[in-house]
Amino acid sequence: MENNEAFIDFYTGSEIMIMGLKKRLESIDVFGIVQNDFNSGNLAGFVGGTTSTVRFKIRAMDFEKAQPVLEAYLKEDN
C-alpha cells in the first residue's frame, strides 16, 4: 500500500519555473518542498546536481489535485 503522506517528485526544472509553480499550487492548498542538490552541495563543500535541475516534491495524496495546475502552467510557458 502506498503511503499518501510521502513526498514524491512532482516536477523537475529551473528554480524560476518551480517558484512560479509553487505559488500556484499554494493557492489551492498544495504545499511542497524545493530540493536543489546543487545549492545543498555548495553549502556542504562539494558539488552535486546541476544549476538547472531543481526538484519540486509534493505529497502523493495531492498529486491528482496538483496535476491540472501543472499542465496549465506548462501550457502558459510555451
VMD Tcl script that builds the backbone (N, CA, C; Angstrom):
set m [mol new atoms 234]
animate dup $m
set s [atomselect $m all]
$s set {name element resname resid chain x y z} {
  {N N MET 1 A 0.831 -1.174 0.000}
  {CA C MET 1 A 0.000 0.000 0.000}
  {C C MET 1 A 0.885 1.250 0.000}
  {N N GLU 2 A 0.546 2.196 -0.832}
  {CA C GLU 2 A 1.323 3.421 -0.961}
  {C C GLU 2 A 1.022 4.372 0.188}
  {N N ASN 3 A 2.059 5.031 0.666}
  {CA C ASN 3 A 1.906 5.998 1.744}
  {C C ASN 3 A 1.554 7.355 1.134}
  {N N ASN 4 A 0.313 7.814 1.303}
  {CA C ASN 4 A -0.141 9.073 0.721}
  {C C ASN 4 A 0.477 10.296 1.377}
  {N N GLU 5 A 1.104 10.130 2.530}
  {CA C GLU 5 A 1.772 11.245 3.203}
  {C C GLU 5 A 3.198 11.439 2.689}
  {N N ALA 6 A 3.717 10.459 1.962}
  {CA C ALA 6 A 5.094 10.530 1.470}
  {C C ALA 6 A 5.219 11.587 0.381}
  {N N PHE 7 A 6.386 12.209 0.316}
  {CA C PHE 7 A 6.654 13.182 -0.734}
  {C C PHE 7 A 7.137 12.465 -1.986}
  {N N ILE 8 A 6.642 12.908 -3.129}
  {CA C ILE 8 A 7.040 12.347 -4.420}
  {C C ILE 8 A 7.570 13.477 -5.300}
  {N N ASP 9 A 8.452 13.135 -6.236}
  {CA C ASP 9 A 8.912 14.122 -7.213}
  {C C ASP 9 A 7.734 14.483 -8.101}
  {N N PHE 10 A 7.441 15.769 -8.210}
  {CA C PHE 10 A 6.305 16.224 -8.998}
  {C C PHE 10 A 6.754 16.937 -10.267}
  {N N TYR 11 A 7.803 17.752 -10.166}
  {CA C TYR 11 A 8.285 18.498 -11.325}
  {C C TYR 11 A 9.769 18.752 -11.156}
  {N N THR 12 A 10.503 18.672 -12.258}
  {CA C THR 12 A 11.933 18.965 -12.259}
  {C C THR 12 A 12.198 19.998 -13.334}
  {N N GLY 13 A 12.900 21.059 -12.972}
  {CA C GLY 13 A 13.203 22.116 -13.930}
  {C C GLY 13 A 14.035 23.193 -13.279}
  {N N SER 14 A 13.955 24.385 -13.840}
  {CA C SER 14 A 14.725 25.503 -13.290}
  {C C SER 14 A 14.058 26.018 -12.009}
  {N N GLU 15 A 14.851 26.676 -11.192}
  {CA C GLU 15 A 14.322 27.218 -9.933}
  {C C GLU 15 A 13.249 28.276 -10.198}
  {N N ILE 16 A 13.404 29.042 -11.255}
  {CA C ILE 16 A 12.423 30.075 -11.590}
  {C C ILE 16 A 11.074 29.437 -11.928}
  {N N MET 17 A 11.091 28.381 -12.743}
  {CA C MET 17 A 9.842 27.692 -13.089}
  {C C MET 17 A 9.192 27.095 -11.838}
  {N N ILE 18 A 10.005 26.526 -10.985}
  {CA C ILE 18 A 9.472 25.894 -9.780}
  {C C ILE 18 A 8.862 26.926 -8.840}
  {N N MET 19 A 9.462 28.099 -8.729}
  {CA C MET 19 A 8.911 29.108 -7.836}
  {C C MET 19 A 7.524 29.560 -8.309}
  {N N GLY 20 A 7.343 29.714 -9.624}
  {CA C GLY 20 A 6.030 30.066 -10.162}
  {C C GLY 20 A 5.005 28.969 -9.927}
  {N N LEU 21 A 5.414 27.722 -10.161}
  {CA C LEU 21 A 4.528 26.585 -9.947}
  {C C LEU 21 A 4.164 26.460 -8.472}
  {N N LYS 22 A 5.131 26.641 -7.611}
  {CA C LYS 22 A 4.897 26.540 -6.164}
  {C C LYS 22 A 3.847 27.549 -5.706}
  {N N LYS 23 A 3.951 28.767 -6.204}
  {CA C LYS 23 A 2.990 29.808 -5.829}
  {C C LYS 23 A 1.573 29.430 -6.259}
  {N N ARG 24 A 1.428 28.909 -7.461}
  {CA C ARG 24 A 0.101 28.496 -7.948}
  {C C ARG 24 A -0.466 27.334 -7.134}
  {N N LEU 25 A 0.393 26.384 -6.813}
  {CA C LEU 25 A -0.085 25.237 -6.043}
  {C C LEU 25 A -0.475 25.646 -4.621}
  {N N GLU 26 A 0.255 26.556 -4.035}
  {CA C GLU 26 A -0.080 27.013 -2.691}
  {C C GLU 26 A -1.436 27.708 -2.668}
  {N N SER 27 A -1.834 28.309 -3.790}
  {CA C SER 27 A -3.142 28.973 -3.847}
  {C C SER 27 A -4.300 27.974 -3.793}
  {N N ILE 28 A -4.018 26.693 -4.075}
  {CA C ILE 28 A -5.051 25.649 -3.946}
  {C C ILE 28 A -4.733 24.704 -2.780}
  {N N ASP 29 A -3.918 25.199 -1.859}
  {CA C ASP 29 A -3.552 24.458 -0.639}
  {C C ASP 29 A -2.785 23.170 -0.899}
  {N N VAL 30 A -1.912 23.197 -1.898}
  {CA C VAL 30 A -0.965 22.101 -2.125}
  {C C VAL 30 A 0.414 22.678 -1.836}
  {N N PHE 31 A 1.070 22.135 -0.825}
  {CA C PHE 31 A 2.365 22.647 -0.397}
  {C C PHE 31 A 3.437 21.600 -0.668}
  {N N GLY 32 A 4.615 22.061 -1.017}
  {CA C GLY 32 A 5.674 21.130 -1.366}
  {C C GLY 32 A 7.025 21.569 -0.859}
  {N N ILE 33 A 8.034 20.816 -1.298}
  {CA C ILE 33 A 9.419 21.043 -0.902}
  {C C ILE 33 A 10.249 21.250 -2.164}
  {N N VAL 34 A 11.086 22.270 -2.157}
  {CA C VAL 34 A 12.020 22.505 -3.250}
  {C C VAL 34 A 13.334 21.835 -2.870}
  {N N GLN 35 A 13.812 20.944 -3.747}
  {CA C GLN 35 A 15.067 20.241 -3.487}
  {C C GLN 35 A 16.083 20.655 -4.545}
  {N N ASN 36 A 17.098 21.387 -4.113}
  {CA C ASN 36 A 18.131 21.890 -5.007}
  {C C ASN 36 A 19.456 21.273 -4.584}
  {N N ASP 37 A 19.828 20.168 -5.232}
  {CA C ASP 37 A 21.043 19.450 -4.865}
  {C C ASP 37 A 22.303 20.264 -5.121}
  {N N PHE 38 A 22.279 21.117 -6.142}
  {CA C PHE 38 A 23.452 21.936 -6.446}
  {C C PHE 38 A 23.749 22.897 -5.298}
  {N N ASN 39 A 22.731 23.632 -4.839}
  {CA C ASN 39 A 22.934 24.564 -3.719}
  {C C ASN 39 A 23.277 23.832 -2.433}
  {N N SER 40 A 22.640 22.698 -2.200}
  {CA C SER 40 A 22.940 21.919 -0.997}
  {C C SER 40 A 24.391 21.455 -1.004}
  {N N GLY 41 A 24.853 21.010 -2.162}
  {CA C GLY 41 A 26.236 20.566 -2.281}
  {C C GLY 41 A 27.219 21.689 -2.042}
  {N N ASN 42 A 26.924 22.861 -2.584}
  {CA C ASN 42 A 27.811 24.008 -2.375}
  {C C ASN 42 A 27.910 24.364 -0.906}
  {N N LEU 43 A 26.797 24.317 -0.206}
  {CA C LEU 43 A 26.807 24.645 1.223}
  {C C LEU 43 A 27.602 23.620 2.019}
  {N N ALA 44 A 27.582 22.371 1.584}
  {CA C ALA 44 A 28.281 21.313 2.304}
  {C C ALA 44 A 29.743 21.188 1.879}
  {N N GLY 45 A 30.121 21.875 0.801}
  {CA C GLY 45 A 31.517 21.840 0.381}
  {C C GLY 45 A 31.811 20.871 -0.743}
  {N N PHE 46 A 30.817 20.384 -1.432}
  {CA C PHE 46 A 31.039 19.517 -2.586}
  {C C PHE 46 A 30.007 19.861 -3.657}
  {N N VAL 47 A 30.227 19.372 -4.855}
  {CA C VAL 47 A 29.332 19.690 -5.967}
  {C C VAL 47 A 28.412 18.494 -6.227}
  {N N GLY 48 A 27.116 18.784 -6.328}
  {CA C GLY 48 A 26.144 17.748 -6.646}
  {C C GLY 48 A 25.011 18.353 -7.436}
  {N N GLY 49 A 24.555 17.689 -8.465}
  {CA C GLY 49 A 23.454 18.206 -9.269}
  {C C GLY 49 A 23.918 19.292 -10.222}
  {N N THR 50 A 22.950 19.891 -10.905}
  {CA C THR 50 A 23.251 20.986 -11.826}
  {C C THR 50 A 22.390 22.183 -11.454}
  {N N THR 51 A 22.776 23.344 -11.938}
  {CA C THR 51 A 22.044 24.562 -11.589}
  {C C THR 51 A 20.648 24.597 -12.195}
  {N N SER 52 A 20.424 23.858 -13.280}
  {CA C SER 52 A 19.114 23.901 -13.942}
  {C C SER 52 A 18.218 22.731 -13.568}
  {N N THR 53 A 18.656 21.884 -12.661}
  {CA C THR 53 A 17.856 20.736 -12.275}
  {C C THR 53 A 17.493 20.831 -10.806}
  {N N VAL 54 A 16.321 21.382 -10.572}
  {CA C VAL 54 A 15.790 21.525 -9.222}
  {C C VAL 54 A 14.507 20.703 -9.174}
  {N N ARG 55 A 14.291 20.005 -8.086}
  {CA C ARG 55 A 13.094 19.163 -7.961}
  {C C ARG 55 A 12.084 19.795 -7.017}
  {N N PHE 56 A 10.817 19.647 -7.391}
  {CA C PHE 56 A 9.728 20.087 -6.532}
  {C C PHE 56 A 8.945 18.850 -6.130}
  {N N LYS 57 A 8.811 18.642 -4.846}
  {CA C LYS 57 A 8.139 17.462 -4.314}
  {C C LYS 57 A 6.844 17.856 -3.624}
  {N N ILE 58 A 5.823 17.037 -3.817}
  {CA C ILE 58 A 4.547 17.232 -3.127}
  {C C ILE 58 A 4.146 15.909 -2.496}
  {N N ARG 59 A 3.164 15.965 -1.631}
  {CA C ARG 59 A 2.654 14.726 -1.031}
  {C C ARG 59 A 1.879 13.940 -2.081}
  {N N ALA 60 A 2.015 12.621 -2.035}
  {CA C ALA 60 A 1.351 11.745 -3.005}
  {C C ALA 60 A -0.156 11.981 -3.030}
  {N N MET 61 A -0.750 12.278 -1.890}
  {CA C MET 61 A -2.193 12.470 -1.824}
  {C C MET 61 A -2.656 13.726 -2.561}
  {N N ASP 62 A -1.742 14.653 -2.847}
  {CA C ASP 62 A -2.086 15.892 -3.544}
  {C C ASP 62 A -1.863 15.819 -5.053}
  {N N PHE 63 A -1.373 14.696 -5.547}
  {CA C PHE 63 A -0.997 14.596 -6.961}
  {C C PHE 63 A -2.156 14.911 -7.907}
  {N N GLU 64 A -3.297 14.291 -7.709}
  {CA C GLU 64 A -4.443 14.496 -8.618}
  {C C GLU 64 A -4.932 15.941 -8.590}
  {N N LYS 65 A -4.878 16.573 -7.451}
  {CA C LYS 65 A -5.293 17.971 -7.319}
  {C C LYS 65 A -4.294 18.899 -8.006}
  {N N ALA 66 A -3.012 18.550 -7.965}
  {CA C ALA 66 A -1.960 19.411 -8.486}
  {C C ALA 66 A -1.713 19.234 -9.987}
  {N N GLN 67 A -2.005 18.079 -10.532}
  {CA C GLN 67 A -1.690 17.785 -11.936}
  {C C GLN 67 A -2.300 18.795 -12.919}
  {N N PRO 68 A -3.593 19.159 -12.806}
  {CA C PRO 68 A -4.152 20.146 -13.748}
  {C C PRO 68 A -3.474 21.517 -13.660}
  {N N VAL 69 A -3.023 21.895 -12.469}
  {CA C VAL 69 A -2.330 23.167 -12.297}
  {C C VAL 69 A -0.995 23.130 -13.041}
  {N N LEU 70 A -0.279 22.022 -12.930}
  {CA C LEU 70 A 0.996 21.865 -13.631}
  {C C LEU 70 A 0.784 21.929 -15.139}
  {N N GLU 71 A -0.196 21.220 -15.638}
  {CA C GLU 71 A -0.465 21.196 -17.076}
  {C C GLU 71 A -0.780 22.597 -17.599}
  {N N ALA 72 A -1.607 23.344 -16.893}
  {CA C ALA 72 A -1.954 24.701 -17.308}
  {C C ALA 72 A -0.735 25.608 -17.241}
  {N N TYR 73 A 0.078 25.465 -16.223}
  {CA C TYR 73 A 1.267 26.285 -16.059}
  {C C TYR 73 A 2.263 26.049 -17.200}
  {N N LEU 74 A 2.451 24.794 -17.576}
  {CA C LEU 74 A 3.380 24.483 -18.649}
  {C C LEU 74 A 2.867 24.973 -20.007}
  {N N LYS 75 A 1.558 24.949 -20.221}
  {CA C LYS 75 A 0.990 25.465 -21.467}
  {C C LYS 75 A 1.199 26.965 -21.579}
  {N N GLU 76 A 1.064 27.681 -20.482}
  {CA C GLU 76 A 1.270 29.125 -20.468}
  {C C GLU 76 A 2.712 29.497 -20.781}
  {N N ASP 77 A 3.645 28.656 -20.356}
  {CA C ASP 77 A 5.060 28.947 -20.551}
  {C C ASP 77 A 5.456 28.832 -22.025}
  {N N ASN 78 A 4.736 28.026 -22.784}
  {CA C ASN 78 A 5.085 27.811 -24.206}
  {C C ASN 78 A 4.477 28.808 -25.086}
}
mol reanalyze $m
mol bondsrecalc $m
mol representation Tube
mol addrep $m
